[in-house]
Amino acid sequence: MDLRGGFLGQSWHSFFGHFLAIFTIVVWGSTFSATKALLEDFAPAEILFIRFALAYIFLALLCHKSIAFERGKKELLFIGAGLSGSCLYFLLENIALTLTNASNASLLVAINPITTALLLRLFFGKKFGRFFVLGFVIVFVGISLVVFNGNFSVQISPLGDMLCILAGLVWSVYTIILERLFSAYRGSNPIAMTRRIFFYGLIFTLPFALYQSGILGGILNGFLNGENFGANLSAISESSRYLKPSNLANLLFLGLVASALCYLSWNACLKRLGTLKASAYIYAIPVVGVFIATITLGEPLTPYLIIGGILTLLGLFVSQK
């Protein structure tokens, strides 16, 4: 009886982890369209800062508990998580998209699970089985069919492609740091932990947001050249772009759902499934993004998308063995 209860408990624990992973990946796969729409009125770093500011406020309202600041390695883990997962990853990805095409970016960022596995193997001695590698190969073929959609001409952009690979590597570092955080703060409130990560993410993102919005340049010109920098501040203070219904909806979606809720669900998923199994779900993000685009933007659903989607799901299933 105890064995059955233990088995059922473990099965539910694992099932709920997979459910959280699917929910997170579906939402994250939908963020590309929302971000693309916002880029008409906001700079990339502005969007990043606003979404995490909204997420931070939302989590603060959900939970008033906080984790005491500590000196040494424990606090460095929070700082590293904020820098990697809430700042550098998104900045590198956004910059890369200005230098390379979306197809290259989708493929290169999607290799994150294998880079995570290699880092775990290199620094922590964790092994990954042949099914994980086989799943990666199947997924890579599937993603290639989806993102190229029958047009297999590849345009190499060395700098942009390297930034995409670096973005995937940064997310791998973030995932590994989270595992260290879970171990160091076992039993701590997950909302308070996520909020601390966002706090450092906001600190690191703020200078980029000020620069891209023109505020930093306006302030420097004002001090150095005696110019009136009020005009440079108008972009950030202009309320019309915030009150535009589509912009408001997209900002709330990115901040409350894609950041606050999904970072919580992803962290919980990592705890239940482990780093390798959870990271494999990252494979599905570009596929979800393409299929969401066919629904929201009316893009055609071709045989390449269908076959590629099936292969991606098959590879994801194989990698979980």
C-alpha atoms as a printed R data frame, in Angstrom:
    type eleno elety resid chain resno      x      y       z
1   ATOM     1    CA   MET     A     1  0.000  0.000   0.000
2   ATOM     2    CA   ASP     A     2  2.801  2.355   0.859
3   ATOM     3    CA   LEU     A     3  4.642  1.394  -2.309
4   ATOM     4    CA   ARG     A     4  1.570  2.093  -4.420
5   ATOM     5    CA   GLY     A     5  1.014  5.400  -2.700
6   ATOM     6    CA   GLY     A     6  4.668  6.275  -3.183
7   ATOM     7    CA   PHE     A     7  4.509  5.329  -6.872
8   ATOM     8    CA   LEU     A     8  1.337  7.341  -7.414
9   ATOM     9    CA   GLY     A     9  2.838 10.278  -5.583
10  ATOM    10    CA   GLN     A    10  5.960 10.171  -7.724
11  ATOM    11    CA   SER     A    11  3.868  9.772 -10.895
12  ATOM    12    CA   TRP     A    12  1.754 12.804 -10.025
13  ATOM    13    CA   HIS     A    13  4.865 14.758  -9.088
14  ATOM    14    CA   SER     A    14  6.395 14.006 -12.506
15  ATOM    15    CA   PHE     A    15  3.123 14.538 -14.413
16  ATOM    16    CA   PHE     A    16  2.617 17.953 -12.853
17  ATOM    17    CA   GLY     A    17  6.204 18.851 -13.742
18  ATOM    18    CA   HIS     A    18  5.548 18.016 -17.406
19  ATOM    19    CA   PHE     A    19  2.305 19.995 -17.294
20  ATOM    20    CA   LEU     A    20  4.143 23.044 -15.948
21  ATOM    21    CA   ALA     A    21  6.802 22.670 -18.652
22  ATOM    22    CA   ILE     A    22  4.193 22.519 -21.440
23  ATOM    23    CA   PHE     A    23  2.335 25.537 -20.053
24  ATOM    24    CA   THR     A    24  5.561 27.539 -19.791
25  ATOM    25    CA   ILE     A    25  6.805 26.672 -23.268
26  ATOM    26    CA   VAL     A    26  3.452 27.436 -24.922
27  ATOM    27    CA   VAL     A    27  3.429 30.891 -23.295
28  ATOM    28    CA   TRP     A    28  7.090 31.587 -24.064
29  ATOM    29    CA   GLY     A    29  6.547 30.484 -27.653
30  ATOM    30    CA   SER     A    30  3.815 33.140 -27.894
31  ATOM    31    CA   THR     A    31  6.017 35.984 -26.663
32  ATOM    32    CA   PHE     A    32  7.735 36.553 -30.022
33  ATOM    33    CA   SER     A    33  4.565 37.943 -31.594
34  ATOM    34    CA   ALA     A    34  3.850 40.149 -28.571
35  ATOM    35    CA   THR     A    35  7.396 41.522 -28.497
36  ATOM    36    CA   LYS     A    36  7.430 42.117 -32.248
37  ATOM    37    CA   ALA     A    37  4.258 44.201 -31.983
38  ATOM    38    CA   LEU     A    38  5.675 46.270 -29.114
39  ATOM    39    CA   LEU     A    39  8.882 47.057 -31.011
40  ATOM    40    CA   GLU     A    40  6.912 49.545 -33.105
41  ATOM    41    CA   ASP     A    41  6.601 51.849 -30.069
42  ATOM    42    CA   PHE     A    42  9.281 50.683 -27.614
43  ATOM    43    CA   ALA     A    43 13.001 49.960 -27.667
44  ATOM    44    CA   PRO     A    44 13.977 46.316 -26.918
45  ATOM    45    CA   ALA     A    45 15.531 47.100 -23.517
46  ATOM    46    CA   GLU     A    46 12.501 49.224 -22.594
47  ATOM    47    CA   ILE     A    47 10.218 46.253 -23.198
48  ATOM    48    CA   LEU     A    48 12.514 44.059 -21.144
49  ATOM    49    CA   PHE     A    49 12.629 46.496 -18.223
50  ATOM    50    CA   ILE     A    50  8.867 47.123 -18.221
51  ATOM    51    CA   ARG     A    51  7.958 43.414 -18.350
52  ATOM    52    CA   PHE     A    52 10.190 42.549 -15.402
53  ATOM    53    CA   ALA     A    53  9.101 45.627 -13.454
54  ATOM    54    CA   LEU     A    54  5.474 44.516 -13.849
55  ATOM    55    CA   ALA     A    55  6.462 40.980 -12.882
56  ATOM    56    CA   TYR     A    56  8.311 42.204  -9.789
57  ATOM    57    CA   ILE     A    57  5.337 44.300  -8.619
58  ATOM    58    CA   PHE     A    58  2.920 41.428  -9.271
59  ATOM    59    CA   LEU     A    59  5.024 38.966  -7.266
60  ATOM    60    CA   ALA     A    60  5.407 41.507  -4.457
61  ATOM    61    CA   LEU     A    61  1.607 41.715  -4.232
62  ATOM    62    CA   LEU     A    62  1.309 37.921  -4.263
63  ATOM    63    CA   CYS     A    63  3.824 37.426  -1.475
64  ATOM    64    CA   HIS     A    64  5.132 39.978   1.020
65  ATOM    65    CA   LYS     A    65  7.766 37.608   2.372
66  ATOM    66    CA   SER     A    66 11.357 38.314   1.449
67  ATOM    67    CA   ILE     A    67 14.656 36.519   1.684
68  ATOM    68    CA   ALA     A    68 17.298 38.209   3.808
69  ATOM    69    CA   PHE     A    69 20.291 39.581   1.922
70  ATOM    70    CA   GLU     A    70 23.418 37.582   2.624
71  ATOM    71    CA   ARG     A    71 27.077 38.107   1.948
72  ATOM    72    CA   GLY     A    72 29.085 35.609  -0.004
73  ATOM    73    CA   LYS     A    73 28.226 32.843  -2.453
74  ATOM    74    CA   LYS     A    74 24.488 32.635  -1.741
75  ATOM    75    CA   GLU     A    75 23.816 36.224  -2.764
76  ATOM    76    CA   LEU     A    76 26.113 35.810  -5.762
77  ATOM    77    CA   LEU     A    77 23.795 33.052  -6.969
78  ATOM    78    CA   PHE     A    78 20.861 35.494  -7.018
79  ATOM    79    CA   ILE     A    79 22.997 38.115  -8.741
80  ATOM    80    CA   GLY     A    80 24.131 35.595 -11.349
81  ATOM    81    CA   ALA     A    81 20.565 34.417 -11.972
82  ATOM    82    CA   GLY     A    82 19.319 37.986 -12.395
83  ATOM    83    CA   LEU     A    83 22.157 38.902 -14.730
84  ATOM    84    CA   SER     A    84 21.865 35.780 -16.898
85  ATOM    85    CA   GLY     A    85 18.164 34.866 -16.934
86  ATOM    86    CA   SER     A    86 16.526 38.268 -16.582
87  ATOM    87    CA   CYS     A    87 18.943 40.484 -18.505
88  ATOM    88    CA   LEU     A    88 21.730 39.103 -20.713
89  ATOM    89    CA   TYR     A    89 19.735 36.324 -22.380
90  ATOM    90    CA   PHE     A    90 17.050 38.678 -23.693
91  ATOM    91    CA   LEU     A    91 19.487 41.449 -24.619
92  ATOM    92    CA   LEU     A    92 21.721 39.076 -26.583
93  ATOM    93    CA   GLU     A    93 18.734 37.545 -28.361
94  ATOM    94    CA   ASN     A    94 17.270 40.946 -29.295
95  ATOM    95    CA   ILE     A    95 20.613 42.261 -30.573
96  ATOM    96    CA   ALA     A    96 21.191 39.042 -32.508
97  ATOM    97    CA   LEU     A    97 17.842 39.403 -34.286
98  ATOM    98    CA   THR     A    98 19.026 42.725 -35.714
99  ATOM    99    CA   LEU     A    99 22.092 40.995 -37.198
100 ATOM   100    CA   THR     A   100 20.776 37.606 -38.352
101 ATOM   101    CA   ASN     A   101 17.485 36.182 -39.575
102 ATOM   102    CA   ALA     A   102 14.841 34.627 -37.354
103 ATOM   103    CA   SER     A   103 15.378 31.133 -38.787
104 ATOM   104    CA   ASN     A   104 19.030 31.049 -37.768
105 ATOM   105    CA   ALA     A   105 18.158 32.495 -34.367
106 ATOM   106    CA   SER     A   106 15.443 29.911 -33.684
107 ATOM   107    CA   LEU     A   107 17.725 27.010 -34.537
108 ATOM   108    CA   LEU     A   108 20.765 28.264 -32.652
109 ATOM   109    CA   VAL     A   109 18.938 29.289 -29.465
110 ATOM   110    CA   ALA     A   110 17.071 25.951 -29.477
111 ATOM   111    CA   ILE     A   111 20.315 24.018 -28.951
112 ATOM   112    CA   ASN     A   112 20.196 25.244 -25.343
113 ATOM   113    CA   PRO     A   113 19.284 21.825 -23.870
114 ATOM   114    CA   ILE     A   114 22.382 20.162 -25.301
115 ATOM   115    CA   THR     A   115 24.628 23.016 -24.097
116 ATOM   116    CA   THR     A   116 23.054 22.658 -20.647
117 ATOM   117    CA   ALA     A   117 23.792 18.935 -20.697
118 ATOM   118    CA   LEU     A   118 27.396 19.546 -21.760
119 ATOM   119    CA   LEU     A   119 27.942 22.145 -19.025
120 ATOM   120    CA   LEU     A   120 26.481 19.809 -16.401
121 ATOM   121    CA   ARG     A   121 28.751 17.056 -17.656
122 ATOM   122    CA   LEU     A   122 31.826 19.309 -17.749
123 ATOM   123    CA   PHE     A   123 31.472 21.066 -14.385
124 ATOM   124    CA   PHE     A   124 29.364 18.692 -12.284
125 ATOM   125    CA   GLY     A   125 30.027 15.277 -13.820
126 ATOM   126    CA   LYS     A   126 26.362 14.631 -14.610
127 ATOM   127    CA   LYS     A   127 25.819 12.072 -17.355
128 ATOM   128    CA   PHE     A   128 23.205 12.151 -20.097
129 ATOM   129    CA   GLY     A   129 22.106  9.009 -21.903
130 ATOM   130    CA   ARG     A   130 21.963  8.054 -25.559
131 ATOM   131    CA   PHE     A   131 18.229  8.778 -25.675
132 ATOM   132    CA   PHE     A   132 18.913 12.417 -24.817
133 ATOM   133    CA   VAL     A   133 21.364 12.704 -27.738
134 ATOM   134    CA   LEU     A   134 19.024 10.814 -30.100
135 ATOM   135    CA   GLY     A   135 16.171 13.110 -29.087
136 ATOM   136    CA   PHE     A   136 18.351 16.134 -29.815
137 ATOM   137    CA   VAL     A   137 19.087 14.872 -33.347
138 ATOM   138    CA   ILE     A   138 15.389 14.217 -34.092
139 ATOM   139    CA   VAL     A   139 14.378 17.586 -32.657
140 ATOM   140    CA   PHE     A   140 17.029 19.443 -34.642
141 ATOM   141    CA   VAL     A   141 15.677 17.941 -37.887
142 ATOM   142    CA   GLY     A   142 12.129 18.836 -36.869
143 ATOM   143    CA   ILE     A   143 12.987 22.421 -35.949
144 ATOM   144    CA   SER     A   144 14.897 22.806 -39.221
145 ATOM   145    CA   LEU     A   145 11.779 21.797 -41.187
146 ATOM   146    CA   VAL     A   146  9.647 24.235 -39.178
147 ATOM   147    CA   VAL     A   147 11.820 27.345 -39.253
148 ATOM   148    CA   PHE     A   148 12.988 27.020 -42.866
149 ATOM   149    CA   ASN     A   149  9.567 25.802 -44.052
150 ATOM   150    CA   GLY     A   150 10.926 24.254 -47.265
151 ATOM   151    CA   ASN     A   151 13.321 27.065 -48.071
152 ATOM   152    CA   PHE     A   152 16.638 25.563 -46.967
153 ATOM   153    CA   SER     A   153 18.920 28.376 -48.063
154 ATOM   154    CA   VAL     A   154 21.114 29.309 -45.102
155 ATOM   155    CA   GLN     A   155 22.523 32.815 -44.735
156 ATOM   156    CA   ILE     A   156 25.474 32.963 -42.389
157 ATOM   157    CA   SER     A   157 25.830 36.044 -40.205
158 ATOM   158    CA   PRO     A   158 28.883 35.344 -38.022
159 ATOM   159    CA   LEU     A   159 28.294 37.981 -35.353
160 ATOM   160    CA   GLY     A   160 24.532 37.534 -35.135
161 ATOM   161    CA   ASP     A   161 24.786 33.725 -35.112
162 ATOM   162    CA   MET     A   162 27.493 33.796 -32.437
163 ATOM   163    CA   LEU     A   163 25.293 36.044 -30.279
164 ATOM   164    CA   CYS     A   164 22.452 33.515 -30.653
165 ATOM   165    CA   ILE     A   165 24.709 30.700 -29.506
166 ATOM   166    CA   LEU     A   166 25.918 32.892 -26.638
167 ATOM   167    CA   ALA     A   167 22.284 33.626 -25.660
168 ATOM   168    CA   GLY     A   168 21.566 29.899 -25.477
169 ATOM   169    CA   LEU     A   169 24.706 29.386 -23.414
170 ATOM   170    CA   VAL     A   170 23.672 32.171 -21.026
171 ATOM   171    CA   TRP     A   171 20.279 30.498 -20.509
172 ATOM   172    CA   SER     A   172 22.089 27.230 -19.764
173 ATOM   173    CA   VAL     A   173 24.136 29.052 -17.119
174 ATOM   174    CA   TYR     A   174 20.918 30.495 -15.670
175 ATOM   175    CA   THR     A   175 19.361 27.018 -15.495
176 ATOM   176    CA   ILE     A   176 22.385 25.613 -13.682
177 ATOM   177    CA   ILE     A   177 22.473 28.565 -11.263
178 ATOM   178    CA   LEU     A   178 18.816 27.878 -10.447
179 ATOM   179    CA   GLU     A   179 19.709 24.319  -9.513
180 ATOM   180    CA   ARG     A   180 22.370 25.661  -7.132
181 ATOM   181    CA   LEU     A   181 19.831 28.137  -5.696
182 ATOM   182    CA   PHE     A   182 17.281 25.397  -5.039
183 ATOM   183    CA   SER     A   183 19.928 23.484  -3.136
184 ATOM   184    CA   ALA     A   184 21.131 26.506  -1.140
185 ATOM   185    CA   TYR     A   185 17.620 27.760  -0.292
186 ATOM   186    CA   ARG     A   186 15.789 24.466   0.135
187 ATOM   187    CA   GLY     A   187 12.336 25.124   1.573
188 ATOM   188    CA   SER     A   188 12.384 28.869   0.841
189 ATOM   189    CA   ASN     A   189  9.368 30.606  -0.673
190 ATOM   190    CA   PRO     A   190  9.643 30.268  -4.500
191 ATOM   191    CA   ILE     A   191  7.871 33.596  -5.101
192 ATOM   192    CA   ALA     A   192 10.329 35.418  -2.857
193 ATOM   193    CA   MET     A   193 13.236 33.719  -4.638
194 ATOM   194    CA   THR     A   194 11.919 34.631  -8.108
195 ATOM   195    CA   ARG     A   195 11.309 38.209  -6.998
196 ATOM   196    CA   ARG     A   196 14.910 38.498  -5.801
197 ATOM   197    CA   ILE     A   197 16.105 37.277  -9.220
198 ATOM   198    CA   PHE     A   198 13.919 39.888 -10.945
199 ATOM   199    CA   PHE     A   199 15.281 42.578  -8.597
200 ATOM   200    CA   TYR     A   200 18.825 42.016  -9.842
201 ATOM   201    CA   GLY     A   201 17.576 41.632 -13.408
202 ATOM   202    CA   LEU     A   202 15.996 45.090 -13.208
203 ATOM   203    CA   ILE     A   203 19.203 46.622 -11.857
204 ATOM   204    CA   PHE     A   204 21.263 45.185 -14.721
205 ATOM   205    CA   THR     A   205 18.650 46.050 -17.367
206 ATOM   206    CA   LEU     A   206 18.059 49.667 -16.281
207 ATOM   207    CA   PRO     A   207 21.195 51.188 -17.911
208 ATOM   208    CA   PHE     A   208 20.341 49.527 -21.249
209 ATOM   209    CA   ALA     A   209 16.738 50.745 -21.032
210 ATOM   210    CA   LEU     A   210 17.851 54.301 -20.262
211 ATOM   211    CA   TYR     A   211 20.309 54.220 -23.158
212 ATOM   212    CA   GLN     A   212 17.924 52.805 -25.765
213 ATOM   213    CA   SER     A   213 15.089 55.109 -24.728
214 ATOM   214    CA   GLY     A   214 17.304 58.157 -25.279
215 ATOM   215    CA   ILE     A   215 17.050 59.312 -21.671
216 ATOM   216    CA   LEU     A   216 20.690 58.656 -20.836
217 ATOM   217    CA   GLY     A   217 21.869 60.478 -23.936
218 ATOM   218    CA   GLY     A   218 19.577 63.388 -23.176
219 ATOM   219    CA   ILE     A   219 20.865 63.700 -19.626
220 ATOM   220    CA   LEU     A   220 24.500 63.544 -20.767
221 ATOM   221    CA   ASN     A   221 23.908 66.170 -23.462
222 ATOM   222    CA   GLY     A   222 22.174 68.336 -20.910
223 ATOM   223    CA   PHE     A   223 25.093 68.218 -18.515
224 ATOM   224    CA   LEU     A   224 27.931 68.307 -21.044
225 ATOM   225    CA   ASN     A   225 26.544 70.703 -23.641
226 ATOM   226    CA   GLY     A   226 24.014 72.649 -21.648
227 ATOM   227    CA   GLU     A   227 21.233 71.433 -23.935
228 ATOM   228    CA   ASN     A   228 17.617 71.127 -22.962
229 ATOM   229    CA   PHE     A   229 17.095 67.386 -22.680
230 ATOM   230    CA   GLY     A   230 13.361 67.599 -22.029
231 ATOM   231    CA   ALA     A   231 12.638 66.551 -25.597
232 ATOM   232    CA   ASN     A   232 14.694 63.410 -25.113
233 ATOM   233    CA   LEU     A   233 12.553 62.464 -22.127
234 ATOM   234    CA   SER     A   234  9.288 62.820 -24.011
235 ATOM   235    CA   ALA     A   235  9.455 59.277 -25.363
236 ATOM   236    CA   ILE     A   236  9.376 57.707 -21.923
237 ATOM   237    CA   SER     A   237  6.740 60.083 -20.543
238 ATOM   238    CA   GLU     A   238  4.388 59.933 -23.518
239 ATOM   239    CA   SER     A   239  1.409 58.057 -22.108
240 ATOM   240    CA   SER     A   240 -0.327 57.361 -25.407
241 ATOM   241    CA   ARG     A   241  1.911 54.435 -26.282
242 ATOM   242    CA   TYR     A   242  1.273 52.829 -22.890
243 ATOM   243    CA   LEU     A   243 -2.501 53.344 -23.106
244 ATOM   244    CA   LYS     A   244 -2.753 51.950 -26.634
245 ATOM   245    CA   PRO     A   245 -4.916 48.829 -26.043
246 ATOM   246    CA   SER     A   246 -2.694 46.439 -27.997
247 ATOM   247    CA   ASN     A   247  0.471 47.729 -26.283
248 ATOM   248    CA   LEU     A   248 -1.123 47.549 -22.849
249 ATOM   249    CA   ALA     A   249 -2.347 43.993 -23.462
250 ATOM   250    CA   ASN     A   250  1.047 42.849 -24.741
251 ATOM   251    CA   LEU     A   251  2.945 44.478 -21.851
252 ATOM   252    CA   LEU     A   252  0.614 42.903 -19.289
253 ATOM   253    CA   PHE     A   253  0.921 39.532 -21.014
254 ATOM   254    CA   LEU     A   254  4.730 39.704 -21.058
255 ATOM   255    CA   GLY     A   255  4.962 41.004 -17.489
256 ATOM   256    CA   LEU     A   256  2.305 39.065 -15.595
257 ATOM   257    CA   VAL     A   257  2.047 35.815 -17.559
258 ATOM   258    CA   ALA     A   258  5.280 35.273 -19.523
259 ATOM   259    CA   SER     A   259  7.537 36.610 -16.753
260 ATOM   260    CA   ALA     A   260  5.897 36.360 -13.317
261 ATOM   261    CA   LEU     A   261  3.819 33.192 -13.728
262 ATOM   262    CA   CYS     A   262  6.083 31.411 -16.198
263 ATOM   263    CA   TYR     A   263  9.291 31.960 -14.258
264 ATOM   264    CA   LEU     A   264  7.526 30.466 -11.241
265 ATOM   265    CA   SER     A   265  6.220 27.531 -13.282
266 ATOM   266    CA   TRP     A   266  9.624 26.987 -14.925
267 ATOM   267    CA   ASN     A   267 11.397 27.003 -11.571
268 ATOM   268    CA   ALA     A   268  8.858 24.492 -10.211
269 ATOM   269    CA   CYS     A   269  9.282 22.380 -13.353
270 ATOM   270    CA   LEU     A   270 13.063 22.261 -12.849
271 ATOM   271    CA   LYS     A   271 12.551 21.040  -9.292
272 ATOM   272    CA   ARG     A   272 10.182 18.246 -10.353
273 ATOM   273    CA   LEU     A   273 11.813 17.023 -13.551
274 ATOM   274    CA   GLY     A   274 15.451 17.910 -13.064
275 ATOM   275    CA   THR     A   275 17.578 20.197 -15.190
276 ATOM   276    CA   LEU     A   276 18.072 17.922 -18.210
277 ATOM   277    CA   LYS     A   277 14.474 16.756 -18.683
278 ATOM   278    CA   ALA     A   278 13.046 20.229 -18.134
279 ATOM   279    CA   SER     A   279 15.558 21.901 -20.454
280 ATOM   280    CA   ALA     A   280 14.567 19.535 -23.290
281 ATOM   281    CA   TYR     A   281 11.237 21.363 -23.498
282 ATOM   282    CA   ILE     A   282 13.120 24.428 -24.762
283 ATOM   283    CA   TYR     A   283 13.264 22.564 -28.089
284 ATOM   284    CA   ALA     A   284  9.558 23.231 -28.596
285 ATOM   285    CA   ILE     A   285  9.690 27.037 -28.297
286 ATOM   286    CA   PRO     A   286 10.410 27.848 -31.985
287 ATOM   287    CA   VAL     A   287  7.829 25.284 -33.099
288 ATOM   288    CA   VAL     A   288  5.188 26.763 -30.798
289 ATOM   289    CA   GLY     A   289  6.129 30.244 -32.015
290 ATOM   290    CA   VAL     A   290  5.606 29.288 -35.656
291 ATOM   291    CA   PHE     A   291  2.262 27.580 -35.002
292 ATOM   292    CA   ILE     A   292  1.055 30.523 -32.920
293 ATOM   293    CA   ALA     A   293  1.952 32.793 -35.844
294 ATOM   294    CA   THR     A   294 -0.207 30.697 -38.183
295 ATOM   295    CA   ILE     A   295 -3.156 31.313 -35.864
296 ATOM   296    CA   THR     A   296 -2.636 34.959 -34.892
297 ATOM   297    CA   LEU     A   297 -0.956 36.297 -38.033
298 ATOM   298    CA   GLY     A   298 -2.636 34.079 -40.624
299 ATOM   299    CA   GLU     A   299  0.597 32.535 -41.879
300 ATOM   300    CA   PRO     A   300  0.051 29.374 -43.990
301 ATOM   301    CA   LEU     A   301  0.235 25.922 -42.386
302 ATOM   302    CA   THR     A   302  2.436 23.869 -44.722
303 ATOM   303    CA   PRO     A   303  3.366 20.150 -44.710
304 ATOM   304    CA   TYR     A   304  6.859 21.138 -43.553
305 ATOM   305    CA   LEU     A   305  5.380 22.745 -40.425
306 ATOM   306    CA   ILE     A   306  3.237 19.716 -39.652
307 ATOM   307    CA   ILE     A   307  6.006 17.135 -40.193
308 ATOM   308    CA   GLY     A   308  8.546 19.305 -38.361
309 ATOM   309    CA   GLY     A   309  6.178 19.755 -35.421
310 ATOM   310    CA   ILE     A   310  5.581 15.994 -35.187
311 ATOM   311    CA   LEU     A   311  9.340 15.276 -35.309
312 ATOM   312    CA   THR     A   312  9.996 17.884 -32.622
313 ATOM   313    CA   LEU     A   313  7.409 16.339 -30.305
314 ATOM   314    CA   LEU     A   314  8.803 12.870 -31.038
315 ATOM   315    CA   GLY     A   315 12.357 13.997 -30.259
316 ATOM   316    CA   LEU     A   316 11.143 15.671 -27.074
317 ATOM   317    CA   PHE     A   317  9.468 12.409 -26.037
318 ATOM   318    CA   VAL     A   318 12.599 10.360 -26.817
319 ATOM   319    CA   SER     A   319 14.843 12.745 -24.834
320 ATOM   320    CA   GLN     A   320 12.704 12.172 -21.724
321 ATOM   321    CA   LYS     A   321 13.606  8.445 -21.660
